[in-house]
Amino acid sequence: MQPYQGIDCGAYDYLELACIRRYPLTLELREEGCIHGRAVTTEIRCDKSEWLLIDTATQQRAIRLDRIIAITPDIEGAGFGRIPINP
């Protein structure tokens, strides 16, 4: 895997909000297409990479933030729409 590339602080704020409110999200990912899951939390690992933990229908997944192209909340009244993370 390539070295981690940090994301914009503004985009990170939307990820944190999605986790706090436990929003269901559609994530557009590099090399994987789209996946759906409920935002759980973010974490920073010992190599300083940042990850989003989501609950999918079958498992909990950790997605490295620089692999995310965009997030879209799958709920009415979220207060934000599609947010580019790494366009």
C-alpha angles and dihedrals in degrees: 000000000000121000114279117266113204120234131231114282091231091057090047089056090058091050090052091049091050090052095047090051093038092231121187106239142192109219121199106209135192110251094358106065115217130342131182127219147131116269111243110168146314124244140188116220128211091265088058093250116142122225139188117218114210134176111228125188090272109024149356112266134194114215120191107233096230088060091061117094096183144338128220123188113234094210135085117249096021091143093232138054132203110349119196110223101174107358 
